[in-house]
Each structure stands twice: as structure tokens, then as C-alpha cells.
Amino acid sequence: MQLIPNGRIWIDTPKGSFLGYGRVELLEKIQETGSIRKAALEMKMSYQQAWTFVKQMNESLPEPLVVMQRGGKNGGTSFLSEKGLLAVQTFKRFDDAFKVFLQSHNLQL
């Protein structure tokens, strides 16, 4: 019988949870929409949950992944810092390598 290796990547820091598929998607949506609220809506996630994830990620590193600018006539805006863009790219490269690793193993019982 052929077995198919499967898995998901999750990256932690000494402070706890950092990056996974959902958080990377959230970061990408924040970059696309310019808003944590809009990103949460697109992902069918509560704003509170999205805010908690952003806060956890921002507090895990010396510099934030998501930069938030408050106020203005049309409200604030949010976007990824250079470190945030790098985190998304790094996660995707690692995930691609992980998928290649999984595909390279043919398991039989």
C-alpha cells in the first residue's frame, strides 16, 4: 500500500506562535486591502481575531510586520513593513521546499 506524506508548516518564536498558512494569508490580504478590518472580512474572520494575530506577530520581532497608520478623513491604513514582506516570502520559500521534500518520499507498507 502506498502512503502519501502530508504536513503543514508552522513557525514559532521563543515567544510563541508566529507564522502559519492562515497568518500568511492574513498578511497578504492586509497588503492587498490596506486594512486589517477588510482583510479579516475577506477571510471571514473576526476583526478581533485578525487584530490578535497581527499583535502577536508584531510583538514577536524587534520590528513590526504590519505598520498601522491611524486616522485621517477615510480612516487609517495598514501595510506590511519590509520585514513583513520578507516574512511572507521566507515562509513561502520554506513551504515550497517542504512540499518538494514530501513529494520526494515514496512510502510503501
C-alpha positions in Angstrom: 0.0 0.0 0.0 1.3 3.4 -0.9 1.4 6.1 1.8 1.3 9.7 1.0 3.3 12.0 3.3 1.4 15.1 4.3 2.0 18.1 6.6 1.8 21.8 7.2 4.4 24.3 8.2 4.1 26.3 11.3 6.9 28.6 12.5 7.2 29.6 16.2 9.5 32.0 18.1 10.5 31.7 21.7 7.6 33.9 22.4 5.1 31.5 20.9 3.1 31.2 17.6 4.4 33.3 14.7 3.6 32.2 11.2 1.4 29.6 9.5 -0.8 29.4 6.4 -3.6 31.5 7.9 -1.4 34.2 9.2 0.5 34.5 5.9 -2.9 34.8 4.1 -3.9 37.5 6.6 -0.7 39.4 5.9 -1.2 39.1 2.1 -4.8 40.4 2.5 -3.7 43.3 4.7 -1.2 44.3 2.0 -3.8 43.9 -0.8 -6.6 45.8 1.0 -4.6 48.3 3.2 -6.8 47.3 6.1 -6.8 44.8 8.9 -10.6 45.0 9.0 -11.1 44.4 5.3 -8.6 41.6 5.4 -10.5 40.0 8.2 -13.8 40.3 6.3 -12.3 38.7 3.2 -11.1 35.8 5.3 -14.4 35.5 7.1 -12.5 36.1 10.4 -13.5 38.4 13.2 -11.6 41.7 13.4 -10.7 40.8 17.0 -9.0 37.6 15.8 -7.2 39.3 13.0 -6.0 42.1 15.4 -4.8 39.4 17.9 -2.8 37.6 15.2 -1.2 40.9 14.0 -0.4 41.9 17.5 1.2 38.5 18.3 3.3 38.7 15.1 4.3 42.3 15.6 5.4 41.6 19.2 7.4 38.5 18.2 10.2 40.5 16.4 12.1 43.7 17.2 10.3 45.5 14.3 6.7 45.1 13.3 5.5 43.1 10.3 2.4 45.2 9.9 2.5 49.0 10.1 -0.7 50.8 11.1 -1.4 54.4 10.5 -4.4 55.8 12.3 -6.9 58.4 11.5 -7.5 60.6 8.5 -10.6 61.5 6.7 -11.2 58.0 5.4 -9.8 56.2 8.4 -6.4 54.6 8.9 -4.4 52.3 6.7 -2.3 49.2 7.3 0.5 47.7 5.2 3.4 45.3 5.5 6.8 46.6 6.5 9.9 45.4 4.7 10.2 42.8 7.4 6.6 41.7 6.8 7.1 41.3 3.1 10.3 39.3 3.8 8.4 37.1 6.3 5.8 36.2 3.7 8.5 35.4 1.1 10.5 33.4 3.5 7.5 31.3 4.6 6.5 30.6 1.0 10.1 29.5 0.1 10.2 27.3 3.1 6.8 25.9 2.3 7.8 25.2 -1.3 10.9 23.3 -0.1 8.7 21.3 2.4 6.4 20.3 -0.4 9.3 19.1 -2.5 10.6 17.1 0.5 7.2 15.5 1.0 6.9 14.6 -2.7 10.4 13.1 -2.8 9.4 10.4 -0.3 7.6 7.4 -1.6 6.4 5.4 1.3 5.2 1.8 1.0 3.8 -0.7 3.5 
